[in-house]
Amino acid sequence: MAVRLRLTRVGKKKQPSYRIVAADSRSPRDGRYLEIVGTYDPRREPSAITVDNEKVIHWLRHGALPSERVRKLLEISGAWEEFEASKAAK
């Protein structure tokens, strides 16, 4: 099973907010997921990003691939740097 870290849309019509989830790459965008690892609210000023770095690093170590947008969000939150540092330490 190929795991991806990606966004799933929640919220009302024309008022999106997103969850960052670990999901099987074959499941639909808003379908079944394995675990919620964070949230992203682009409507706030500045955008609100909440990420559980421990969960994200766990999934990345086990082979999960982030989508382009999620990778940018992880870089903003600092989780990507933590993962790179832990990978280089091995």
N, C-alpha and C positions, 0 to 999 in steps of 0.2 A: 504494500500500500504506500503510495507516494503522498506524503503530507506536505501541505502548503500553508503558510501563514498568509492570510488574506483578510480583506474587509467583507463584512456582511452588513447589509443596510437594515436599519431599524428606524422607527419614527414615523410621523404622519406624512401625508402627501405634501410635497414641496417643503418639508422640514426634515431633511435627512440628518441622521447621526449614524455612526458606524461602530461595530464591534470588531476588534481584531481577534480572529479565531484561528485555531489550528484545525484544518479540515482535510479530508481526503480530496485529492485533486480532481477526482471524477464527480464529486457531489456538486449540485447546483449552488449558485452564489448565496442564496438565502436558505439553503438546505441544511442537512445534518452536519454538525461539527463535533470535534472531539473535545475541545476545551476553549473557553474564552480567556484570552491573555491580555486584553486591554480594550480601551474605548477611544474613539476619535470623534470630536464634535467640531466640524468645520464652520458652523454658524456663529460661534462665539468670536469675540474680538479680544485678544488673539485666540486662535484655534486651541481647543482644549484636548490634550493628549494625555491619557493615563495608560501606562504600560507596567505590567508585573514582570520586571526584568528577569527574575529567577525562572519563571515559567517559560519566557521567550528563549532564554539561553538553554534551558533543558530541551526544548523542541529543536532548536538549531543544532545542538550537539548530536541529536538523534537523527539528523538528516533532513529536517524540514527546510523547504525553500521559501523565502518570502517573496511576495509579489513586488513589483516595482514601487508602488505607493507605500506598502507596508515597510519596505526597506528604508525609504526616506523617513518615515515616521520613527522607525527604530533608531536611525542616525540622530534625529532631533532629540529623542528621549535619552540617548546615551547607551541603550542596550546593545547596539551594534558594536560599539567600541569595546564594551565589556566582553562580548563574544569573541571579537578578534584578539583581544588581549589573552583570554583564556586559551584560545586555540594556539597562539604563539608560545604560550608557556609550556605546552605539552611537548 
